[in-house]
């Protein structure tokens, strides 16, 4: 029995790591759109608002518990209760942030101006430059897994010896885990870490950044104004309470939210079985399919299924989050082997991808194929 169970687990692991096809797909995006029930495209304002206000109510409940009950606990329990609150509240923050992500895709309502207005407020509250991210993220969706033009999680090459040699060991993997989870969220927006290389200074806060075109620069300024307003509000709160209180109630949960974002976006776009393509071979649909759906348990619900229905989101990003699971089920029979789902426990998967997805190179003997695979 034990040996058979071990064999089944090994077989499952091998199937999960089986490479996706890289030849051109036998289907078009129009075939996938037709397979999805029409109601999945409906952006219901009332339903979207329900999810947003439900998440806000959950955050408020966590806040009430933390501010009114945790201080009453004796010291040993107090030290345990705060980290539990930070994780729970940070996870709830991530749920609201994910709705802000939907707003940026115009997947919230039929009114783009309303989506932008709400999204601006929501993302600014979590120190995210709404319009700046909306525009760079749109480019990411347009060029997913392109070696030259994707906007985020650009893989390293073997020639980058700092990653392929210096950090390619258990200690280096731990260091990269720490840097990713704690620092990558603000560093991505500020310095474009993990982003595409450009000529000139690249930042989501710099309106003249090559990330943006001329028609977008005014709204980048607006994003910056939203950030300034958010920081000013936090300063006033800290002045009225204390910096320690603000960190415990808001700052630490925000760090958890940032870590969640980096954790699941890294896992969306890092896997030994998916390919990256250069301009000789890349096309939009194969790029969009080079993402992975994963199972986060109850956090799937908390994060509004951005974790377990990410592939269909890359294919048709205007589908609201409350229809993406149904849409995924509708297209899976058409996608066949082009669809990648990995149910490896997420902590195990994160460590596997951290140590196995160090850089990308073509297969030996296929250097001119335009197809790149993760190596370690």
C-alpha positions in Angstrom: 0.0 0.0 0.0 2.7 2.5 1.0 4.8 1.7 -2.0 1.8 2.1 -4.3 0.9 5.4 -2.8 4.4 6.6 -3.3 4.4 5.4 -6.9 1.1 7.2 -7.6 2.5 10.4 -6.1 5.7 10.2 -8.2 3.6 9.6 -11.3 1.4 12.6 -10.5 4.5 14.7 -10.0 5.8 13.6 -13.4 2.5 14.4 -15.1 2.4 17.8 -13.5 5.8 18.5 -14.9 5.0 17.3 -18.4 5.7 20.0 -20.9 2.9 21.8 -22.6 2.8 21.6 -26.4 4.7 24.5 -28.2 3.4 24.0 -31.7 0.8 26.4 -32.9 -2.6 25.7 -31.4 -5.3 23.9 -33.5 -7.9 26.4 -32.2 -8.3 30.1 -32.3 -9.4 32.5 -29.5 -12.8 32.8 -31.3 -13.3 29.0 -30.7 -12.7 29.5 -27.0 -15.0 32.5 -26.8 -17.9 30.6 -28.4 -17.5 27.7 -25.9 -18.0 30.0 -22.9 -21.7 30.6 -21.9 -22.8 34.1 -22.8 -23.8 34.9 -19.2 -20.1 34.6 -18.2 -19.4 37.8 -20.1 -22.0 39.8 -18.1 -20.5 42.4 -15.9 -23.2 42.8 -13.2 -22.6 46.1 -11.3 -24.8 45.0 -8.4 -23.0 41.7 -8.0 -19.6 43.2 -8.4 -20.4 45.8 -5.7 -21.7 43.1 -3.4 -18.3 41.3 -3.5 -16.4 44.6 -3.0 -18.5 45.7 0.0 -18.5 42.2 1.5 -14.7 42.2 1.4 -14.7 45.7 3.0 -17.0 44.4 5.7 -14.7 41.5 6.4 -11.7 43.8 6.6 -13.6 46.0 9.0 -14.5 43.0 11.2 -10.8 42.0 11.4 -10.0 45.6 12.3 -12.5 45.6 15.1 -11.2 42.4 16.5 -7.6 43.6 16.3 -8.2 47.0 17.8 -10.6 46.0 20.5 -9.9 42.4 21.5 -6.2 41.7 20.9 -5.0 44.4 23.3 -7.0 42.7 26.0 -5.2 39.4 25.7 -2.4 38.5 28.1 1.1 38.9 26.7 1.9 35.4 25.4 -1.5 35.2 23.6 -1.0 38.7 22.3 2.2 37.7 20.5 0.3 34.9 18.8 -2.8 36.8 18.0 -1.1 39.7 16.1 0.5 37.5 13.4 -2.8 35.6 12.9 -4.5 39.0 12.5 -1.8 40.1 10.0 -2.2 37.1 7.9 -6.0 37.2 7.9 -6.3 40.9 7.3 -3.5 40.8 4.7 -5.4 38.0 2.9 -8.6 40.1 3.0 -6.6 43.1 1.6 -5.5 40.8 -1.2 -9.1 40.0 -2.0 -10.0 43.7 -2.3 -6.9 44.4 -4.3 -7.9 41.6 -6.7 -11.2 43.3 -7.3 -9.2 46.4 -8.0 -7.3 44.3 -10.6 -10.7 43.4 -12.1 -11.6 47.1 -12.2 -8.4 47.8 -14.2 -9.5 45.2 -16.8 -13.0 46.7 -17.1 -14.4 43.4 -15.7 -16.4 45.1 -12.9 -19.2 46.9 -14.7 -20.3 48.1 -18.1 -19.1 51.6 -17.3 -15.4 52.1 -17.7 -15.4 55.5 -16.1 -16.9 54.0 -13.0 -14.5 51.1 -13.0 -11.6 53.5 -13.1 -13.0 55.7 -10.4 -13.5 52.8 -8.0 -10.3 51.1 -9.0 -8.3 54.4 -8.4 -9.6 54.6 -4.8 -9.2 50.9 -4.1 -5.7 50.6 -5.3 -4.5 53.9 -3.9 -5.7 52.7 -0.5 -3.2 49.8 -0.8 -0.4 52.0 -2.1 -0.7 50.8 -5.7 -0.6 53.3 -8.6 -3.8 52.4 -10.3 -3.5 53.8 -13.8 0.2 53.1 -14.0 -0.3 49.5 -13.1 -3.4 49.3 -15.4 -1.3 50.3 -18.4 1.8 48.1 -17.7 -0.5 45.2 -16.8 -2.3 45.6 -20.1 1.0 45.3 -21.9 1.8 42.2 -19.9 -1.5 40.6 -21.1 -0.6 41.6 -24.7 2.9 40.0 -24.6 2.7 37.2 -22.0 5.9 35.0 -22.0 7.5 37.0 -24.8 11.2 37.1 -24.1 11.5 40.6 -25.6 8.2 42.3 -24.8 6.5 40.9 -21.7 6.4 43.4 -18.8 6.9 41.3 -15.7 8.6 38.1 -14.5 11.0 38.2 -17.3 13.2 35.1 -16.9 16.9 35.3 -16.5 19.4 33.7 -19.0 22.2 31.4 -18.1 24.7 34.2 -19.0 23.4 36.1 -16.0 25.8 34.3 -13.7 24.6 36.1 -10.6 21.4 34.0 -10.8 22.6 30.9 -12.7 25.7 30.4 -10.5 25.9 32.7 -7.4 22.3 32.3 -6.3 21.8 28.8 -7.7 22.0 27.0 -4.3 19.8 26.5 -1.2 21.2 29.6 0.5 20.7 31.7 -2.6 17.2 30.3 -3.0 16.3 31.3 0.6 17.7 34.8 -0.1 15.7 35.2 -3.2 12.5 34.0 -1.4 13.1 36.6 1.3 13.7 39.4 -1.3 10.8 38.4 -3.5 8.2 38.2 -0.7 9.3 41.2 1.3 10.6 43.7 -1.3 9.5 42.8 -4.8 6.1 44.5 -4.7 7.3 48.0 -4.0 10.5 47.5 -6.0 8.6 46.4 -9.0 6.5 49.6 -9.0 9.4 51.8 -8.1 12.4 50.3 -10.1 10.7 47.8 -12.4 12.4 44.8 -10.8 11.4 41.6 -12.6 10.3 43.9 -15.5 11.3 44.3 -19.1 14.5 46.2 -19.9 14.1 49.7 -21.4 16.4 52.5 -22.3 16.1 55.1 -19.6 14.7 55.2 -16.1 11.7 52.9 -15.6 9.2 53.4 -12.8 5.4 53.2 -12.4 5.7 56.6 -10.6 7.5 58.4 -13.3 5.1 59.8 -16.0 7.9 60.0 -18.6 8.8 56.4 -18.1 9.1 54.4 -21.4 6.4 52.1 -19.8 3.8 54.7 -20.9 2.8 56.5 -24.1 1.9 60.1 -24.3 -1.9 59.6 -23.9 -1.3 57.8 -20.6 1.1 60.2 -18.9 -1.5 62.5 -17.4 -3.2 59.5 -15.6 0.2 58.4 -14.3 0.4 61.8 -12.6 -3.1 61.1 -11.2 -1.9 57.8 -9.9 0.9 59.6 -8.1 -1.5 62.0 -6.6 -3.5 59.1 -5.3 -0.4 57.7 -3.7 0.5 61.1 -2.1 -3.0 61.4 -0.7 -2.8 57.8 0.7 0.5 58.5 2.4 -0.8 61.8 3.8 -3.8 60.0 5.2 -1.5 57.4 6.8 0.7 60.1 8.2 -2.3 61.8 9.8 -3.5 58.4 11.3 0.0 57.7 12.7 0.0 61.3 14.2 -3.4 60.7 15.9 -2.5 57.2 17.2 1.1 56.0 16.8 3.4 54.6 14.2 3.4 51.3 16.1 -0.4 51.1 16.1 -0.5 52.0 12.3 2.0 49.3 11.6 0.1 46.6 13.5 -3.3 47.5 12.1 -2.3 48.4 8.5 1.4 48.1 7.8 2.0 44.5 8.6 -1.2 43.3 6.8 -0.1 45.3 3.8 3.2 43.4 3.8 1.3 40.2 3.9 -0.8 41.4 0.9 2.4 42.3 -1.0 3.8 38.8 -0.3 0.6 37.2 -1.4 0.7 39.1 -4.7 4.3 38.2 -5.4 3.7 34.6 -4.3 0.9 33.8 -6.6 2.0 35.9 -9.6 5.4 34.1 -9.4 3.6 30.8 -9.4 1.3 31.9 -12.2 4.3 32.4 -14.5 7.0 30.1 -13.3 6.8 26.3 -13.9 9.2 23.7 -15.4 6.5 22.7 -18.0 5.8 26.1 -19.6 7.7 27.8 -22.3 8.8 31.3 -23.1 9.2 32.4 -26.7 11.3 34.9 -28.6 10.1 36.9 -31.5 10.8 34.1 -34.0 8.2 31.8 -32.4 5.9 33.9 -30.0 2.3 34.4 -30.8 -0.4 35.8 -28.5 -2.5 32.7 -27.8 0.5 30.5 -26.9 1.8 33.2 -24.7 -1.5 33.6 -22.9 -1.7 29.8 -22.4 1.8 29.8 -20.8 0.3 30.3 -17.4 -0.7 27.9 -14.6 -3.8 27.4 -12.6 -3.2 26.2 -9.0 -5.3 25.3 -6.0 -4.9 27.5 -2.9 -7.7 25.9 -1.0 -9.9 28.5 0.9 -7.7 31.3 -0.4 -9.1 30.7 -3.9 -12.4 32.1 -2.6 -10.6 34.9 -0.6 -8.7 36.0 -3.7 -11.7 35.7 -6.0 -10.3 32.8 -8.0 -7.5 34.7 -9.5 -5.3 31.8 -8.3 -7.3 28.9 -9.8 -8.7 30.5 -13.0 -5.7 32.5 -14.2 -5.4 30.8 -17.6 -8.9 31.9 -18.8 -8.2 35.3 -17.3 -5.3 35.7 -19.7 -7.4 34.5 -22.6 -10.4 36.8 -21.9 -9.6 39.3 -19.2 -13.0 41.1 -19.2 -14.8 38.0 -17.7 -15.7 39.0 -14.1 -14.0 36.9 -11.4 -17.3 35.3 -10.3 -17.6 33.6 -13.8 -13.9 32.6 -14.4 -14.2 29.1 -12.9 -17.2 28.3 -15.0 -15.5 29.8 -18.1 -12.4 27.7 -17.3 -14.5 24.5 -17.3 -16.0 25.5 -20.6 -12.7 25.9 -22.4 -10.7 23.0 -20.9 -12.0 20.4 -23.4 -10.8 22.6 -26.3 -7.5 23.5 -24.7 -6.5 19.8 -24.0 -2.8 19.5 -23.3 -2.4 23.3 -23.8 -4.1 23.8 -20.4 -1.8 23.5 -17.4 -3.2 22.9 -13.9 -0.9 22.0 -11.0 -2.4 20.9 -7.7 0.9 20.5 -5.9 0.6 22.0 -2.4 1.4 25.7 -2.9 4.3 25.9 -0.4 5.9 22.8 -1.9 5.3 24.3 -5.4 6.8 27.6 -4.5 10.0 26.1 -3.2 10.2 23.7 -6.2 9.8 26.6 -8.7 12.2 28.8 -6.6 15.0 26.2 -7.0 14.1 24.7 -10.4 13.1 27.9 -12.4 16.4 29.8 -12.2 16.9 30.7 -15.8 15.7 29.8 -19.3 17.5 28.3 -22.3 16.5 26.5 -25.5 16.9 22.7 -25.5 20.2 21.4 -26.6 20.2 21.1 -30.3 17.3 23.5 -30.6 19.1 26.7 -30.0 17.4 28.4 -33.0 13.9 27.2 -32.1 12.8 30.4 -30.4 11.5 28.3 -27.5 13.0 28.5 -24.0 12.5 26.3 -20.9 13.3 26.8 -17.3 16.5 25.3 -16.0 18.4 25.2 -12.7 
